[in-house]
C-alpha cells in the first residue's frame, strides 16, 4: 500500500483504484486508509525493536538439563540455569564448525591469490636445487640450432683444454624433440649431420669430432619451452629476444646448480662506437676469461660471484645465490630491447657495494667497465 501510494504521487483515490486492479481478490481499502498509514509511519518510523531473549538450546544443554532433572527433581528452572551457567553468549557446535571452515577458506584463498597473481616479478624466485656441492666443477654452455661458427668451435676447444678435469654441459636449443634426435643419431650419424644445421661446419672439425675427442662434454637437446617450463621465467621468456633467452638460460643453470658459464657469442653484442669490430673484441674478452678462469675459479670464495658487465662469463660455487635471484627478478621485467648489460647493471651495483662480486670487476663503488 505504501509503495502504491508513492507511485500515485500521494493521490489516495488513484492509489485505491490501482490497488483494486492489482489485487481484485482482496478487500479494497478506502482513500483515508492510505493517508492514515502515511501519518502513522511518519510518526512511528523506525519502530523500536524489543530486545530478543537468547536461549542456549542445543543437544549438549538438553542432555545436561535432563540429567540434572533426574538427579534433583525438586529444582526449578532458575536453579538449573545457575548450575549449567547458560549464558547468552553460548556458541553451538555448528557455529564453531562454520567459523573454522571460514577461516580455513580465507587463508587458502589468500595463498592461492599470492601464487597465481600476475605481479610475479615483485616476489623473489624460489630455488629448488638439489645440488649441495660448494666446489661445483661444471661448465654450462648454451647454443641454439644455428650453424656452428669456427670461432665458436675454437672457444669450445679452449674451454676443454683450460678445464681438463671439469665437466662441460652443452645445452643445444632445438625445435625438435630429444627422442627424435637420439633415434636419428643411433640409426645414421652421417644423416643426422646433414639434417641438423647445428652439427655441420664448413671445416673438417664438427661438434661430433670435439665430443668424441673430449669425453667430459655432455650434450643435451631441449626446446625453449622445456627449459623454462618449471622456471621463474615461464611467463616471460616469450617476450625476450634470442640473445636474452640464451643469457636467461645461463643464469638459470648457474642459479640452480652453480659452476661456470661462458658466452659462445652466437649473437652480436653491443659495444662502444669507437670499436669497429665488436665481435672480435668480445671474442678476445671471452678468450681472456677462459685463460684466467681456472685459477680464478679455484681461488674463488663460496659466497663470492665472478661476473663481467656483459655476462660473457659467470662463476659461482654456491647454488641458489642471492645475486642470481636478483638477476632473475630483473629478467622478469625485460623486453625485446633489453640486453644482458642492462639486466646486470643494477644487481652488480648493489652487490659490489656489499663486497659479494669479485674485486676484479668492482672498482670501489663505481661500476665502470
C-alpha positions in Angstrom: 0.0 0.0 0.0 2.8 2.4 0.8 4.5 1.7 -2.5 1.4 2.2 -4.5 0.6 5.4 -2.6 4.1 6.7 -3.6 3.7 5.6 -7.2 0.4 7.6 -7.5 2.1 10.8 -6.2 0.2 10.6 -2.9 -3.2 10.5 -4.6 -5.4 8.4 -2.3 -8.2 7.9 -4.8 -5.9 6.8 -7.6 -4.0 4.5 -5.1 -7.2 2.8 -4.1 -8.1 2.2 -7.7 -4.7 0.8 -8.6 -4.8 -1.4 -5.5 -8.2 -2.8 -6.6 -6.9 -3.5 -10.1 -3.7 -5.3 -8.9 -5.4 -7.3 -6.1 -9.0 -7.9 -7.2 -9.4 -10.8 -4.7 -8.5 -8.6 -1.7 -10.6 -6.1 0.1 -10.3 -2.6 -1.4 -9.0 0.0 1.2 -10.5 3.4 1.3 -8.6 6.6 0.5 -8.5 7.6 4.2 -6.6 4.4 5.0 -3.7 5.4 2.7 -3.5 8.8 4.5 -3.7 7.3 8.0 -1.0 4.7 7.1 1.3 7.5 5.9 0.9 9.6 9.0 1.4 6.6 11.3 4.6 5.6 9.6 6.0 9.2 9.7 5.3 9.4 13.5 6.5 5.9 14.5 9.3 5.1 12.0 11.6 3.4 12.8 9.7 1.2 15.2 11.6 0.4 18.4 12.8 -3.1 18.4 12.3 -5.2 21.5 15.5 -6.9 22.9 15.5 -10.5 21.8 16.0 -13.0 24.5 18.6 -15.5 23.6 18.3 -19.1 24.7 21.0 -21.7 24.6 19.2 -24.6 23.1 21.5 -27.4 22.0 21.9 -31.1 22.2 24.5 -30.8 24.9 22.4 -28.5 27.0 19.3 -30.7 26.6 21.2 -33.8 27.8 22.6 -31.8 30.7 19.2 -30.4 31.8 17.6 -33.9 31.6 20.4 -35.4 33.6 20.2 -32.8 36.4 16.4 -33.0 36.5 16.7 -36.8 37.0 19.2 -36.3 39.8 17.3 -33.5 41.6 13.7 -33.4 40.5 12.8 -30.7 43.0 14.9 -27.9 41.5 13.2 -25.3 39.4 14.2 -23.7 36.1 16.2 -20.8 37.6 18.3 -23.2 39.6 19.0 -25.2 36.5 20.2 -22.1 34.7 22.5 -21.2 37.5 24.0 -24.7 37.7 24.5 -25.0 34.0 25.7 -21.4 33.6 23.7 -21.0 30.4 25.0 -17.6 29.3 23.6 -15.7 26.3 27.0 -15.8 24.6 26.8 -19.5 24.0 28.0 -20.8 20.6 26.8 -24.1 19.4 29.0 -26.7 17.7 27.5 -25.8 14.3 28.6 -22.2 14.6 32.1 -23.2 15.7 32.4 -25.5 12.7 31.3 -22.8 10.3 33.8 -20.4 11.8 36.7 -22.8 11.5 35.8 -23.6 7.9 35.5 -19.9 7.0 38.9 -19.1 8.5 40.5 -22.0 6.6 38.9 -21.0 3.3 40.1 -17.4 3.8 43.8 -18.5 4.3 43.6 -20.9 1.3 42.2 -18.1 -0.9 45.0 -15.8 0.2 47.7 -18.4 -0.6 46.2 -19.2 -4.0 45.9 -15.5 -4.9 49.5 -14.9 -3.9 50.7 -17.8 -6.0 48.6 -17.0 -9.1 49.0 -13.3 -9.2 50.4 -11.7 -12.3 52.6 -9.4 -10.3 55.1 -12.3 -10.0 58.1 -10.1 -10.7 57.8 -8.4 -7.3 58.5 -11.7 -5.5 61.8 -13.3 -5.0 62.1 -16.6 -7.1 62.3 -19.8 -5.2 65.3 -22.0 -5.8 64.7 -25.8 -5.8 68.2 -27.0 -6.4 69.2 -30.5 -5.3 72.9 -29.7 -5.6 74.6 -29.1 -2.2 78.2 -29.1 -3.5 80.1 -25.9 -2.9 83.0 -26.7 -5.2 80.9 -27.4 -8.3 83.2 -28.2 -11.3 80.7 -27.9 -14.1 80.8 -25.5 -17.1 77.4 -24.7 -18.6 77.4 -23.7 -22.3 74.3 -22.8 -24.4 73.9 -22.9 -28.2 70.9 -22.8 -30.5 70.2 -24.8 -33.6 72.1 -22.3 -35.8 75.2 -23.3 -37.6 78.4 -23.6 -35.6 81.0 -21.0 -36.5 84.7 -21.8 -36.4 85.2 -19.2 -33.7 82.6 -20.9 -31.5 84.3 -24.3 -32.0 87.6 -22.7 -31.1 86.0 -21.4 -27.9 84.8 -24.9 -27.1 88.2 -26.4 -27.6 89.9 -23.7 -25.5 87.4 -24.4 -22.7 88.1 -28.1 -22.7 91.8 -27.5 -22.7 91.7 -24.9 -20.0 89.5 -27.1 -17.7 90.6 -30.7 -18.3 89.1 -32.0 -15.1 85.8 -30.2 -15.3 82.6 -31.5 -16.7 81.2 -29.5 -19.6 77.4 -29.5 -20.0 76.5 -28.3 -23.5 72.8 -27.5 -23.9 71.6 -27.2 -27.5 68.3 -25.4 -28.0 66.5 -27.0 -30.9 63.0 -27.1 -32.4 63.0 -31.0 -32.4 62.5 -33.3 -29.5 65.4 -35.2 -27.9 63.8 -38.6 -28.8 63.8 -37.8 -32.5 67.4 -36.6 -32.4 68.5 -39.7 -30.4 66.9 -42.1 -32.8 68.5 -40.5 -35.8 71.9 -40.5 -34.1 71.7 -44.2 -33.4 70.5 -45.1 -36.9 72.6 -42.9 -39.1 75.1 -40.4 -37.6 76.1 -39.1 -41.1 72.5 -38.4 -42.0 72.0 -36.5 -38.7 74.9 -34.2 -39.5 73.3 -33.5 -42.9 69.9 -32.7 -41.5 70.8 -30.9 -38.2 72.3 -27.5 -39.0 73.9 -27.1 -35.6 76.3 -30.1 -36.2 77.6 -29.1 -39.6 80.6 -26.9 -40.3 82.4 -26.0 -43.4 85.7 -27.2 -42.0 86.5 -30.8 -41.1 86.1 -30.2 -37.4 82.5 -30.6 -36.2 80.8 -30.8 -32.8 80.7 -34.5 -33.0 84.5 -34.6 -33.5 85.1 -32.5 -30.5 82.6 -34.6 -28.4 84.4 -37.8 -29.4 87.8 -36.3 -28.6 86.8 -34.9 -25.2 84.6 -37.3 -23.3 83.9 -34.8 -20.5 81.4 -33.0 -22.8 77.8 -33.9 -22.2 75.4 -32.7 -24.9 71.7 -32.4 -24.3 68.9 -31.2 -26.6 65.9 -29.2 -25.4 63.4 -26.7 -26.6 62.9 -23.3 -25.1 59.6 -24.4 -23.6 61.2 -27.4 -21.9 63.8 -25.3 -20.4 61.5 -22.6 -19.0 58.5 -24.7 -18.1 59.4 -25.1 -14.4 61.5 -21.9 -14.0 60.6 -18.5 -12.6 60.6 -17.2 -16.2 57.9 -19.4 -17.6 55.6 -16.4 -18.2 58.3 -14.0 -19.5 60.7 -15.9 -21.8 58.4 -15.4 -24.9 58.9 -11.6 -24.7 62.7 -11.9 -24.7 64.9 -11.7 -27.8 67.2 -14.6 -28.8 70.3 -13.2 -27.1 68.4 -12.6 -23.8 66.9 -16.1 -23.9 70.3 -17.7 -24.0 71.5 -15.3 -21.3 68.4 -16.3 -19.2 69.2 -20.0 -19.6 72.8 -19.5 -18.5 71.6 -17.6 -15.4 69.1 -20.4 -14.6 71.9 -23.0 -14.9 74.2 -21.1 -12.6 71.4 -20.2 -10.1 70.2 -23.8 -9.8 73.5 -25.8 -10.0 76.4 -23.4 -9.6 79.6 -23.6 -11.6 80.9 -21.6 -14.6 79.3 -20.4 -17.8 80.7 -18.7 -20.9 79.0 -17.0 -23.7 79.6 -18.7 -27.1 78.9 -15.4 -28.9 76.2 -16.7 -31.1 74.5 -13.2 -31.3 76.0 -9.8 -31.9 76.9 -7.9 -28.7 76.7 -4.2 -28.2 80.0 -2.4 -27.9 81.4 1.1 -27.8 81.2 3.2 -31.1 85.0 3.6 -31.3 85.3 -0.2 -31.8 84.5 -1.1 -35.4 84.5 -4.9 -35.0 82.8 -5.6 -31.7 82.6 -9.3 -32.4 86.4 -9.7 -32.4 86.6 -7.6 -29.2 84.0 -9.8 -27.4 85.8 -12.9 -28.6 89.1 -11.6 -27.2 87.4 -10.9 -23.9 86.0 -14.4 -23.7 89.3 -15.9 -24.6 91.0 -13.9 -21.8 88.3 -15.0 -19.3 88.9 -18.6 -20.3 92.7 -18.4 -19.9 92.5 -17.0 -16.4 89.3 -18.8 -15.4 90.9 -21.9 -13.9 93.0 -20.1 -11.3 90.2 -17.6 -10.6 87.6 -20.2 -10.0 89.9 -22.4 -7.8 90.6 -19.4 -5.5 87.0 -18.1 -5.6 85.3 -17.9 -2.2 82.0 -19.8 -1.9 79.9 -16.7 -1.2 81.6 -14.6 -4.0 80.3 -14.2 -7.6 82.7 -13.5 -10.5 81.0 -11.9 -13.5 81.6 -9.2 -16.1 79.2 -6.4 -17.1 78.2 -8.1 -20.4 77.7 -11.5 -19.0 80.4 -13.1 -21.1 81.4 -15.2 -18.1 79.7 -16.1 -14.8 81.2 -18.1 -12.0 79.7 -19.1 -8.6 80.3 -22.1 -6.4 77.2 -21.8 -4.4 73.8 -22.8 -5.9 70.8 -20.5 -5.2 72.9 -17.4 -4.8 71.1 -14.2 -4.0 72.8 -12.3 -6.8 71.3 -14.5 -9.5 67.9 -14.3 -7.8 68.1 -10.6 -8.2 69.1 -11.0 -11.9 66.1 -13.2 -12.4 63.8 -10.5 -10.9 65.3 -8.1 -13.5 64.8 -10.6 -16.3 61.1 -10.8 -15.4 60.8 -7.1 -16.4 62.9 -7.4 -19.5 61.5 -6.9 -23.0 62.7 -7.3 -26.6 65.1 -4.3 -26.4 66.8 -5.4 -23.3 70.4 -6.6 -23.2 72.5 -8.5 -20.6 74.3 -5.4 -19.7 71.1 -3.6 -18.8 70.0 -6.5 -16.7 73.3 -6.9 -14.8 73.9 -3.2 -14.0 71.5 -2.9 -11.1 72.4 -6.2 -9.3 76.2 -5.6 -9.8 76.0 -2.1 -8.4 74.1 -3.4 -5.3 76.3 -6.4 -4.6 79.6 -4.7 -5.4 78.8 -2.3 -2.6 78.2 -5.3 -0.3 81.5 -7.0 -1.4 79.9 -10.0 -3.0 81.2 -9.5 -6.5 84.8 -10.3 -7.4 87.0 -7.3 -6.8 88.5 -7.7 -10.3 85.2 -6.3 -11.7 84.3 -3.9 -8.9 86.2 -0.6 -8.7 85.3 0.6 -5.2 81.7 1.6 -5.6 81.7 2.8 -9.2 80.7 0.3 -11.9 82.8 1.5 -14.8 83.7 -1.4 -17.1 
